[in-house]
Amino acid sequence: MNSSTALNTGGITVSAATLEPAVSWALSALVHVPVPESVSVLVTGLLGAAIHAGIDFVKNRASAKSAPAA
Protein backbone atom coordinates (compact mmCIF):
# COMPACT_ATOMS: atom_id res chain seq x y z
CA MET A 1 0.00 0.00 0.00
CA ASN A 2 1.23 3.49 -0.78
CA SER A 3 2.49 5.05 2.44
CA SER A 4 1.92 8.62 1.28
CA THR A 5 -1.86 8.48 1.06
CA ALA A 6 -3.90 10.94 3.09
CA LEU A 7 -5.22 8.11 5.24
CA ASN A 8 -1.78 6.84 6.24
CA THR A 9 -0.20 10.22 6.82
CA GLY A 10 -3.12 11.63 8.78
CA GLY A 11 -3.58 14.36 6.17
CA ILE A 12 -6.82 15.97 5.11
CA THR A 13 -8.48 15.87 1.73
CA VAL A 14 -9.38 19.17 0.12
CA SER A 15 -11.27 19.04 -3.15
CA ALA A 16 -11.67 21.67 -5.84
CA ALA A 17 -15.31 21.97 -4.81
CA THR A 18 -14.13 22.97 -1.35
CA LEU A 19 -11.66 25.56 -2.61
CA GLU A 20 -13.71 27.09 -5.43
CA PRO A 21 -15.86 29.42 -3.27
CA ALA A 22 -12.75 30.81 -1.58
CA VAL A 23 -11.00 31.28 -4.92
CA SER A 24 -14.09 32.95 -6.36
CA TRP A 25 -14.24 35.32 -3.39
CA ALA A 26 -10.52 36.12 -3.63
CA LEU A 27 -10.72 36.80 -7.36
CA SER A 28 -13.74 39.06 -6.90
CA ALA A 29 -11.94 40.97 -4.16
CA LEU A 30 -8.81 41.23 -6.29
CA VAL A 31 -10.44 42.61 -9.44
CA HIS A 32 -13.44 44.34 -7.76
CA VAL A 33 -15.96 42.88 -10.22
CA PRO A 34 -17.88 39.61 -10.27
CA VAL A 35 -15.83 36.82 -11.82
CA PRO A 36 -17.52 34.15 -13.99
CA GLU A 37 -17.71 30.76 -12.31
CA SER A 38 -15.78 29.12 -15.15
CA VAL A 39 -12.80 31.39 -14.47
CA SER A 40 -12.75 30.64 -10.75
CA VAL A 41 -13.03 26.90 -11.47
CA LEU A 42 -10.07 27.08 -13.87
CA VAL A 43 -7.99 29.05 -11.37
CA THR A 44 -8.89 26.52 -8.66
CA GLY A 45 -7.69 23.70 -10.91
CA LEU A 46 -4.45 25.52 -11.62
CA LEU A 47 -3.87 26.11 -7.91
CA GLY A 48 -4.54 22.46 -7.15
CA ALA A 49 -2.13 21.32 -9.86
CA ALA A 50 0.54 23.75 -8.66
CA ILE A 51 0.18 22.56 -5.07
CA HIS A 52 0.47 18.92 -6.15
CA ALA A 53 3.54 19.72 -8.27
CA GLY A 54 5.13 21.52 -5.33
CA ILE A 55 4.47 18.62 -2.97
CA ASP A 56 5.92 16.15 -5.49
CA PHE A 57 8.99 18.34 -5.97
CA VAL A 58 9.63 18.55 -2.23
CA LYS A 59 9.11 14.80 -1.77
CA ASN A 60 11.45 13.94 -4.64
CA ARG A 61 14.10 16.31 -3.39
CA ALA A 62 13.88 14.96 0.15
CA SER A 63 14.10 11.35 -1.05
CA ALA A 64 17.10 12.19 -3.25
CA LYS A 65 18.92 13.72 -0.29
CA SER A 66 18.17 10.74 1.94
CA ALA A 67 19.18 8.14 -0.66
CA PRO A 68 22.61 6.61 -0.10
CA ALA A 69 25.31 7.72 -2.52
CA ALA A 70 26.14 5.05 -5.09
ZARO-67699 format. One record per residue (C-alpha): z negated, y, x negated; residue in one letter; residue number from 1. Coordinates in Angstrom, 2 decimals. Example, Ala and Ser with C-alpha at 12.3 -4.5 7.8 and 13.67 -1.06 7.14 Angstrom:
REM ZARO-67699
[r [-7.80 -4.50 -12.30] a 1];
[r [-7.14 -1.06 -13.67] s 2];
REM end
This chain:
REM ZARO-67699
[r [0.00 0.00 0.00] m 1];
[r [0.78 3.49 -1.23] n 2];
[r [-2.44 5.05 -2.49] s 3];
[r [-1.28 8.62 -1.92] s 4];
[r [-1.06 8.48 1.86] t 5];
[r [-3.09 10.94 3.90] a 6];
[r [-5.24 8.11 5.22] l 7];
[r [-6.24 6.84 1.78] n 8];
[r [-6.82 10.22 0.20] t 9];
[r [-8.78 11.63 3.12] g 10];
[r [-6.17 14.36 3.58] g 11];
[r [-5.11 15.97 6.82] i 12];
[r [-1.73 15.87 8.48] t 13];
[r [-0.12 19.17 9.38] v 14];
[r [3.15 19.04 11.27] s 15];
[r [5.84 21.67 11.67] a 16];
[r [4.81 21.97 15.31] a 17];
[r [1.35 22.97 14.13] t 18];
[r [2.61 25.56 11.66] l 19];
[r [5.43 27.09 13.71] e 20];
[r [3.27 29.42 15.86] p 21];
[r [1.58 30.81 12.75] a 22];
[r [4.92 31.28 11.00] v 23];
[r [6.36 32.95 14.09] s 24];
[r [3.39 35.32 14.24] w 25];
[r [3.63 36.12 10.52] a 26];
[r [7.36 36.80 10.72] l 27];
[r [6.90 39.06 13.74] s 28];
[r [4.16 40.97 11.94] a 29];
[r [6.29 41.23 8.81] l 30];
[r [9.44 42.61 10.44] v 31];
[r [7.76 44.34 13.44] h 32];
[r [10.22 42.88 15.96] v 33];
[r [10.27 39.61 17.88] p 34];
[r [11.82 36.82 15.83] v 35];
[r [13.99 34.15 17.52] p 36];
[r [12.31 30.76 17.71] e 37];
[r [15.15 29.12 15.78] s 38];
[r [14.47 31.39 12.80] v 39];
[r [10.75 30.64 12.75] s 40];
[r [11.47 26.90 13.03] v 41];
[r [13.87 27.08 10.07] l 42];
[r [11.37 29.05 7.99] v 43];
[r [8.66 26.52 8.89] t 44];
[r [10.91 23.70 7.69] g 45];
[r [11.62 25.52 4.45] l 46];
[r [7.91 26.11 3.87] l 47];
[r [7.15 22.46 4.54] g 48];
[r [9.86 21.32 2.13] a 49];
[r [8.66 23.75 -0.54] a 50];
[r [5.07 22.56 -0.18] i 51];
[r [6.15 18.92 -0.47] h 52];
[r [8.27 19.72 -3.54] a 53];
[r [5.33 21.52 -5.13] g 54];
[r [2.97 18.62 -4.47] i 55];
[r [5.49 16.15 -5.92] d 56];
[r [5.97 18.34 -8.99] f 57];
[r [2.23 18.55 -9.63] v 58];
[r [1.77 14.80 -9.11] k 59];
[r [4.64 13.94 -11.45] n 60];
[r [3.39 16.31 -14.10] r 61];
[r [-0.15 14.96 -13.88] a 62];
[r [1.05 11.35 -14.10] s 63];
[r [3.25 12.19 -17.10] a 64];
[r [0.29 13.72 -18.92] k 65];
[r [-1.94 10.74 -18.17] s 66];
[r [0.66 8.14 -19.18] a 67];
[r [0.10 6.61 -22.61] p 68];
[r [2.52 7.72 -25.31] a 69];
[r [5.09 5.05 -26.14] a 70];
REM end
